[in-house]
Each structure stands twice: as C-alpha cells, then as structure tokens.
Amino acid sequence: MIDVLYFAWVRERIGLPRERLETTAATVMDLIIELRARAEHYAWAFEDITSLRVALDQELSSFDAPLAGVREIAFFPPMTGG
C-alpha cells in the first residue's frame, strides 16, 4: 500500500486530497500510467507531466524513480518563490 497525495490543481482535477492505493507499479511513471487508466479525471490530471513535480517520502524525485519501499508519493505543480 502507498499513500498518494495530490496538491493544487492536481487535487482539483482528481477530486481527492489523498488516497491509499495498492499498486504493482515499479516506478513513479508506472504508477502514473495506472492512475491515468483508472478514470477520465485521472487521465486529465496526469495528461501533461511536464507541469508536475513528484516527491517520494517527502523528498523531491523523478518520474523514473523506483517505488520499492516508498510509503508516500505526492504530486504537485512547480512552486514559485515570492
């Protein structure tokens, strides 16, 4: 099981702030592919991953990062300073 957190417009498109999932995904990208296949609103949220960032267990990561041992994954848009 993995906790998946969604922030900002990702959360708005999916309609949930978080969910707990069972997955066979080996990498972040594999999980995104699984999520896109779940429903249209997931496909919409993950249609352009160039505008997304990902964190694994609260550490910024990449889409090809392995999920083995990861307990939490978060998807969010890039942040800007101010």
N, C-alpha and C positions, 0 to 999 in steps of 0.2 A: 504494500500500500504506500501511496505517496500523496502528500498534501500538495494541491495545486492552488496557487493564489493568483488572482487577477486584479490588476490595478488600472485606474483611469479609464480610458475608452475601451480597453480590453474587457474590463468588468462590465461596462455598459452594454457592450455587444453580446456578451455571453449571458448576462443577467444574473451572475453569481459573483460574490467576492472571493469564494474559495470552495473547493470540493476535495473529497478524498477519493482517489481512484486506484483501482487495480490495473496494472499495465504490464505488458510484456516488452515494452519499448526498451531498447538498449541505449539509445541516445536521446537528447532533447528533441532533435529533428524527428526521430521515430515517434515520439510522443505527440508532437505537433501533427504529424500525419494521422495518427489515431484520432486525435481530437477533431481535426477537420472532417473526418468521416462520420463523426457522431451525429451532427445536425448542421443545418444551414447556418445558424448563428455562430457556431464554432468556426466553420469554414470562412465566414465573413471576418471574424476576429483575427484569424491567422492567415488571411489571404496575402498580406504583404509583410513578411517577417523582417524586411529591411528596416521597418519602422518600429521594431520591437527590441527589447533587451530581455535577458534572462538571468536569474540568479538561482544558484543551487545551494541550499542550506545557507542562504544569506550572503553568498559570495558571487560576484559577477562572473558569468561564464559565457561559453559559446554554444552555438546550436549543435555542434558535433561532439559535445562533452558527453561522457558516459553517465548513465543514471544509476549504475550499481552502487548501492549503499546510500543513495540520496534519500532524505526523508521529506524535503520540501523543495518545490520549484515555484518560482514566481515569474510572471510575465508582466512587463510594464513598458510604456513608451520611454524614450530617452528623456532625461531630466535636463533642464537648463538652469543655470545659476542666475542669481539676481540679487 
